[in-house]
Amino acid sequence: MRALPFLVVAALLVSGAALVAKALYIPVKAEVAQVLLERAFERGVASGAPVKPWSWADTAPVARVSVPRLGASEIVLSGGSGEAMAFGPTALLDDAARGITVLAAHRDTHFEFVADVEAGDLVRFERIDGGAVTYRITHLETVRWDEFAYPTHADNGILALTTCWPFGTHTPGPLRRVAWAEEVDLRV
């Protein structure tokens, strides 16, 4: 008879611990992934070639994008798969020869800062090959995902930061927020 209350308390403690562990799994996994991505990015910069953050990864860090005014900095991953986007922004297009870079990320994680980007903000883009470009946000627009377009060539480099819209919701929809930026020469 005395064992029953003890067993109930023990069962409740074990159940509570299991629920806490389950709730912490995703945030802990995300934090560990960011550490591994940062290390892979640094190894990639040292070698000049992409390095997978873990052996089974289907992506690798290829750049870092940052907005100094906002204190935002994210490792950019190769490929545009949904799996890669779970860990960071992805390079949908990064063609230095044509002067066009298009990045995409989720609005509620890695591109949450796009909600606060303003025309005039500087954006730094550092590739693992050592190349670095600074852009200035020129304008923001909201477009349907199937109407998003970029030029085939840009004399002055352009960057597009794309994410779902509206911000502050998890509801899927057809709209995307695009922060357009043009390359600037800060040596002048």
C-alpha positions in Angstrom: 0.0 0.0 0.0 2.8 2.4 0.8 4.6 1.5 -2.4 1.7 2.9 -4.5 2.3 6.6 -3.8 6.0 6.1 -4.3 5.4 4.5 -7.7 3.0 7.2 -8.7 5.5 9.9 -7.8 8.3 8.0 -9.6 6.2 7.6 -12.7 5.3 11.3 -12.7 9.0 12.3 -12.3 10.1 10.0 -15.1 7.3 11.3 -17.3 8.1 14.9 -16.5 11.8 14.3 -17.2 10.9 12.7 -20.6 8.8 15.7 -21.5 11.5 18.1 -20.6 14.1 16.1 -22.6 11.8 16.0 -25.6 11.2 19.8 -25.4 15.0 20.5 -25.1 16.0 18.2 -28.0 15.3 20.5 -30.9 16.8 23.7 -29.3 19.9 21.8 -28.2 20.3 20.1 -31.6 20.0 23.6 -33.2 22.7 25.1 -31.0 25.1 22.1 -31.5 24.5 22.4 -35.3 25.4 26.1 -35.2 28.7 25.3 -33.5 29.5 22.6 -36.0 28.5 24.9 -38.9 30.8 27.6 -37.6 33.7 25.2 -37.2 33.1 23.8 -40.8 33.0 27.4 -42.1 36.3 28.2 -40.5 37.9 25.0 -41.9 36.4 25.9 -45.3 38.0 29.3 -45.2 41.3 27.8 -44.2 41.2 25.2 -47.1 39.3 27.4 -49.6 36.8 24.5 -50.2 33.4 23.6 -48.6 33.7 21.3 -45.6 30.7 19.3 -44.4 29.8 20.1 -40.8 29.0 16.4 -40.0 29.7 13.3 -42.1 26.1 12.7 -43.2 25.3 16.3 -44.0 23.9 17.1 -47.5 25.1 20.6 -47.3 28.2 22.6 -46.4 29.0 26.2 -45.4 29.9 28.3 -48.4 29.7 31.9 -47.0 28.7 34.1 -44.1 26.1 36.9 -44.4 25.9 39.6 -41.8 24.1 42.9 -41.2 26.3 44.9 -38.8 23.6 47.4 -37.7 21.4 44.5 -36.5 24.2 42.4 -35.1 23.0 39.6 -37.4 25.4 37.0 -38.7 24.5 33.7 -40.3 26.5 30.9 -42.0 25.2 30.3 -45.6 24.8 26.7 -46.8 25.1 25.2 -50.2 21.9 24.0 -52.0 18.4 25.2 -51.5 16.9 22.1 -49.9 14.4 22.3 -47.0 16.8 20.1 -45.0 19.6 22.6 -45.4 17.3 25.5 -44.6 16.6 23.9 -41.3 20.1 24.8 -40.3 20.7 28.2 -42.0 20.3 30.4 -45.0 20.9 28.7 -48.3 22.5 30.0 -51.5 19.9 29.5 -54.2 22.3 31.3 -56.6 25.7 32.6 -56.0 27.2 33.5 -59.4 30.0 36.0 -58.9 30.7 36.1 -62.7 27.1 37.4 -63.3 27.2 39.4 -60.1 24.1 37.8 -58.6 23.6 36.2 -55.2 20.2 35.0 -54.0 19.9 33.7 -50.4 16.8 32.1 -48.8 16.0 31.2 -45.2 13.1 30.8 -42.8 11.5 34.0 -41.5 11.2 32.7 -38.0 14.8 31.5 -37.5 17.8 32.5 -39.6 16.3 35.3 -41.6 14.1 36.7 -38.7 16.3 39.8 -38.9 15.0 40.6 -42.4 11.9 42.0 -40.7 14.2 44.8 -39.3 16.3 45.4 -42.4 16.0 49.0 -43.8 17.1 50.7 -47.0 20.6 51.9 -46.5 21.7 49.0 -44.2 25.0 47.4 -45.1 25.2 43.7 -45.7 28.5 41.8 -45.7 28.9 38.6 -47.7 32.1 36.6 -47.1 32.8 33.5 -49.2 34.9 30.6 -48.1 37.3 31.3 -51.0 38.3 34.5 -49.2 36.2 36.8 -51.4 34.1 39.4 -49.5 31.5 41.8 -50.9 29.7 44.6 -49.1 26.2 45.5 -50.3 23.8 48.3 -49.4 20.0 47.5 -49.1 18.3 49.5 -51.8 14.7 48.5 -51.3 12.4 45.8 -50.0 9.5 44.2 -51.8 6.8 41.6 -51.2 6.1 39.2 -54.1 4.4 35.9 -54.7 6.9 33.0 -54.6 6.0 32.2 -58.3 6.6 35.8 -59.4 10.0 36.3 -57.8 12.5 37.2 -60.5 16.1 38.5 -60.7 18.1 39.9 -63.6 20.3 37.5 -65.6 23.3 39.8 -65.2 24.1 42.7 -63.0 26.9 45.1 -63.8 27.0 46.1 -60.1 26.6 43.0 -58.0 23.2 42.4 -56.5 22.1 40.4 -53.5 18.6 39.3 -52.6 17.7 38.1 -49.1 14.4 36.2 -49.5 12.1 34.8 -46.8 8.5 34.0 -46.2 6.1 36.8 -45.4 4.3 38.0 -43.3 6.6 37.9 -40.3 5.4 36.8 -36.9 3.4 33.8 -38.1 4.0 30.2 -39.0 1.1 30.0 -41.4 2.4 29.0 -44.9 1.5 31.3 -47.8 2.5 32.4 -51.2 4.2 35.7 -50.3 8.0 36.3 -49.9 9.8 39.3 -48.5 12.8 40.3 -50.6 15.5 42.6 -49.4 17.4 43.8 -52.5 21.0 45.1 -52.1 23.6 46.5 -54.5 27.3 46.1 -54.2 29.2 49.1 -52.8 32.8 50.0 -52.8 33.7 51.2 -49.3 37.3 52.1 -50.3 36.1 55.4 -51.8 
